[in-house]
């Protein structure tokens, strides 16, 4: 049996489509665990109506605590041999469970491809699936992919069929944004065999008011914390260490720039946490800075708002730009 775990929070506009896509599955041996995370709209009511008509659906109500806490609760209740996570504003191809399970022999995780869908679009969930490839990988190979630019599929928990035994001792953080960033290295570091199928079986919906926003600096802080943790989990894989450091630099500077684009939208405490982490980890994400970067990092530590904003708004190149203008004026 497959246990499908879905956090539900204020998605009354989308939940019908998701629930219908599960009921349209060509594989029937599943349980759908809907964790109502303190919704204030009609989401829970819609879920309960479906549960009345379908004995495979269970609705669990809890106080609002975020997607991580909802998924952790769902994992504790799951009875299936396999676990799949999904988001309630996305939806599934009608053959997703069937094809994922058909390729699950002698593997720990099966991952499918996904289709990007804009909020107003609707795809035919019964469209014909053409030929697709099946690729088998070792745990080390998939960890290297997680840390590389090719690892976008690995940075999310949905779109995967996961052997339940693999999840023992693995949880989502419950007090963080970007909880998938923590979960994925905790999970993939335990994998021995990984299977990937190239069929696009998951429809990922891009919403205008998504929680993935650059405005909240805590999202960037939590991402850097996840990368710190990833260095520990994957410390024995040299290729991962270099890739993590490269991404750490990218995320640190992106967070810094976004902080000064949306400075007033953040609390003093959140700003302080990010800047302290940024300054404390400079030697990790940039162990050999050039002379300009060394100067920028020194100025950032002074924490003088006009200077910090000047560096951020000029993409970490204000001094080079200023010197260039001076040379051209001579």
C-alpha positions in Angstrom: 0.0 0.0 0.0 1.1 3.6 -0.7 0.5 6.3 2.0 0.1 9.7 0.4 0.7 12.5 2.9 -0.6 15.9 2.2 -0.5 19.1 4.4 -3.7 21.2 3.9 -3.8 24.9 4.7 -6.2 27.4 3.2 -6.3 25.9 -0.3 -10.1 25.8 -0.9 -9.5 27.0 -4.5 -7.2 24.1 -5.4 -8.0 21.1 -3.1 -10.9 19.7 -5.2 -8.6 19.3 -8.2 -5.9 17.6 -6.2 -8.4 15.2 -4.5 -10.0 14.3 -7.8 -6.6 13.6 -9.3 -6.0 11.1 -6.5 -9.4 9.4 -6.9 -8.7 9.1 -10.6 -5.6 7.0 -10.0 -5.4 3.7 -11.9 -3.8 2.1 -8.8 -6.2 1.8 -5.9 -4.3 0.4 -3.0 -3.5 3.7 -1.3 -4.4 5.7 1.8 -4.6 9.4 1.5 -3.7 11.2 4.7 -4.9 14.8 4.7 -3.4 16.8 7.5 -5.5 20.0 8.1 -2.9 22.4 9.4 -5.4 24.8 11.1 -7.1 26.0 7.9 -9.4 29.0 8.3 -11.2 28.6 5.0 -13.4 25.7 3.7 -10.4 23.4 3.0 -11.1 21.1 5.9 -14.8 20.9 5.1 -14.0 19.9 1.5 -11.6 17.3 2.7 -14.1 15.8 5.1 -16.7 15.6 2.4 -14.4 13.5 0.2 -13.5 11.3 3.2 -17.2 10.5 3.8 -17.4 9.2 0.2 -14.0 7.5 0.1 -12.8 5.2 2.9 -9.2 5.5 1.6 -9.1 9.1 2.8 -8.3 10.2 6.4 -8.5 13.7 7.6 -6.4 14.8 10.6 -6.9 18.2 12.2 -4.2 20.0 14.0 -3.2 23.5 15.1 -1.3 25.5 12.5 2.4 24.6 12.7 3.6 24.6 9.1 4.1 22.0 6.4 7.0 20.3 8.3 4.9 19.5 11.4 1.9 18.4 9.2 4.1 16.0 7.2 5.8 14.6 10.4 2.3 13.9 11.8 1.3 12.2 8.6 4.4 10.0 8.6 3.5 8.8 12.2 0.1 7.8 11.0 1.1 6.2 7.7 0.4 2.4 7.3 1.8 1.8 3.8 5.0 0.1 2.7 5.6 3.2 0.6 5.2 6.9 1.4 4.6 9.7 -1.0 4.4 13.4 -0.2 2.3 15.9 -2.3 1.2 19.5 -2.0 -2.5 20.2 -1.9 -2.4 22.9 -4.6 -0.7 20.6 -7.1 -2.2 17.5 -8.8 -1.2 14.1 -10.1 -1.3 12.2 -13.5 -3.9 9.4 -13.2 -1.2 6.8 -13.7 1.3 8.2 -11.3 1.0 5.6 -8.5 0.8 2.8 -11.0 4.0 3.7 -12.9 5.9 4.6 -9.8 5.1 1.3 -8.1 5.8 -0.6 -11.3 9.4 0.6 -11.1 9.9 0.2 -7.4 11.6 -3.3 -7.4 14.9 -3.4 -5.4 15.1 0.3 -4.8 14.7 2.7 -1.9 13.1 5.7 -3.8 11.4 6.1 -7.1 11.3 9.7 -8.5 9.3 10.9 -11.5 9.6 14.0 -13.6 7.2 16.9 -13.1 5.4 19.4 -15.3 5.4 23.1 -14.5 1.9 24.5 -14.6 0.8 28.1 -14.2 -2.0 28.8 -11.7 -4.7 29.3 -14.2 -3.8 26.3 -16.4 -5.4 22.9 -16.3 -3.8 19.8 -17.7 -5.4 16.6 -18.8 -4.4 14.2 -16.1 -5.3 11.2 -18.3 -3.1 12.2 -21.2 -1.1 9.4 -22.9 2.3 8.8 -21.3 4.8 8.1 -24.1 8.1 6.3 -23.8 10.2 7.1 -20.8 13.6 6.2 -19.5 14.3 4.4 -16.2 17.6 5.2 -14.6 19.2 3.5 -11.6 21.7 5.3 -9.3 23.6 4.6 -6.2 23.1 6.6 -3.0 26.4 8.4 -3.6 25.5 9.4 -7.1 22.1 10.8 -6.0 23.7 12.8 -3.2 26.2 14.3 -5.6 23.2 15.3 -7.8 21.4 16.8 -4.8 24.3 19.1 -4.2 24.8 20.0 -7.9 22.9 22.4 -10.2 21.3 19.3 -11.7 19.6 18.5 -8.4 16.5 20.6 -8.6 14.3 17.5 -8.5 16.0 16.4 -5.3 15.4 19.7 -3.5 11.7 18.9 -3.0 10.0 16.0 -1.2 7.1 15.6 -3.6 7.3 13.5 -6.7 9.0 10.6 -4.9 7.8 7.1 -3.8 9.8 6.4 -0.6 10.2 3.1 1.2 8.7 3.7 4.6 11.6 1.9 6.4 13.9 4.6 5.0 12.0 7.3 6.9 12.7 5.9 10.4 14.6 8.6 12.2 14.1 11.2 9.4 11.9 14.2 10.1 11.1 17.6 8.7 12.2 20.6 10.9 9.1 22.2 12.3 10.4 25.7 13.0 11.9 26.4 9.6 11.1 27.7 6.2 12.7 25.7 3.3 12.0 22.5 5.3 12.6 20.4 2.2 16.2 21.5 2.1 16.8 19.9 5.5 14.7 16.8 4.8 16.4 15.8 1.5 19.9 15.3 2.7 18.6 13.6 5.9 16.8 11.2 3.6 19.1 10.7 0.6 22.2 10.1 2.9 20.5 6.8 3.8 19.8 5.7 0.2 21.5 2.7 -1.3 19.6 2.4 -4.6 17.6 5.2 -6.3 15.4 4.9 -9.4 14.4 7.8 -11.6 11.8 7.7 -14.4 11.6 10.5 -16.9 7.8 10.4 -17.2 6.1 13.7 -16.1 3.6 12.4 -13.6 3.4 15.3 -11.1 1.9 18.7 -12.0 3.6 21.5 -10.0 1.4 24.6 -9.9 3.1 28.0 -9.7 1.0 30.3 -7.5 1.3 34.1 -7.2 1.1 34.1 -3.4 3.4 31.1 -2.8 5.3 30.9 0.5 8.5 30.8 -1.5 9.1 34.5 -1.4 12.4 36.5 -1.3 10.8 39.1 1.0 11.2 37.1 4.2 14.9 37.0 5.2 14.2 34.0 7.4 13.9 31.8 4.3 17.4 32.7 3.3 18.7 32.2 6.9 17.1 28.7 7.1 18.5 27.8 3.7 22.0 28.6 4.9 21.4 26.6 8.1 20.3 23.6 5.9 23.5 23.9 3.8 25.5 24.0 7.0 23.8 20.8 8.1 24.3 19.2 4.7 28.0 19.7 5.0 27.9 17.5 8.1 25.7 14.8 6.6 27.6 14.5 3.4 31.1 15.2 4.7 32.6 12.0 3.3 31.7 12.8 -0.4 34.3 15.3 -1.7 32.2 16.2 -4.7 29.3 17.2 -2.4 31.6 19.4 -0.2 32.7 21.6 -3.1 29.2 21.9 -4.6 27.7 22.8 -1.2 30.2 25.6 -0.7 29.5 26.9 -4.2 25.8 27.0 -3.5 26.3 28.4 -0.1 28.0 31.4 -1.6 25.2 31.9 -4.1 22.5 31.7 -1.5 24.3 33.9 1.0 24.8 36.7 -1.5 21.3 36.3 -2.9 19.9 36.5 0.6 22.0 39.6 1.4 20.8 41.4 -1.8 17.2 40.5 -1.1 17.5 41.7 2.5 18.2 45.2 1.3 15.6 45.1 -1.3 12.9 44.3 1.3 14.6 45.6 4.5 11.5 47.1 6.1 9.5 44.0 5.6 11.7 42.1 8.1 12.0 42.3 11.9 15.2 43.5 13.5 15.7 40.1 15.1 15.4 38.2 11.7 17.8 40.8 10.1 20.3 40.3 13.0 20.1 36.5 12.7 20.9 36.6 9.0 23.8 39.0 9.2 25.3 37.1 12.1 25.1 33.9 10.2 26.4 35.6 7.0 29.5 37.0 8.8 30.2 33.9 10.8 30.2 31.7 7.7 32.1 33.9 5.2 35.2 31.6 5.4 33.0 28.6 4.5 31.2 30.0 1.5 34.2 32.1 0.3 37.5 30.6 1.6 39.7 32.5 -0.9 38.0 35.9 -1.4 39.7 38.4 -3.7 40.8 41.8 -2.4 37.4 43.4 -3.2 35.4 40.7 -1.5 37.6 40.9 1.6 36.8 44.6 1.7 33.1 44.0 1.3 33.0 41.4 4.1 34.8 43.9 6.4 32.4 46.6 5.6 29.4 44.3 6.1 30.6 43.4 9.6 30.5 47.1 10.5 26.7 46.8 9.9 26.2 50.4 8.7 22.9 50.4 6.8 23.8 52.9 3.9 27.0 51.0 3.2 25.4 47.6 3.3 22.6 48.7 1.0 25.1 50.3 -1.4 27.0 47.0 -1.6 23.8 45.0 -2.1 22.2 47.3 -4.7 25.3 47.2 -6.8 25.5 43.5 -6.8 28.7 43.2 -4.7 30.6 45.3 -7.3 30.3 49.0 -6.1 34.0 49.5 -5.5 35.0 48.0 -8.9 32.3 50.2 -10.6 33.5 53.3 -8.7 37.1 52.7 -9.7 36.1 52.1 -13.3 34.3 55.4 -13.4 37.3 57.2 -11.9 39.7 55.7 -14.5 37.4 56.7 -17.4 37.2 60.3 -16.1 41.0 60.7 -16.0 
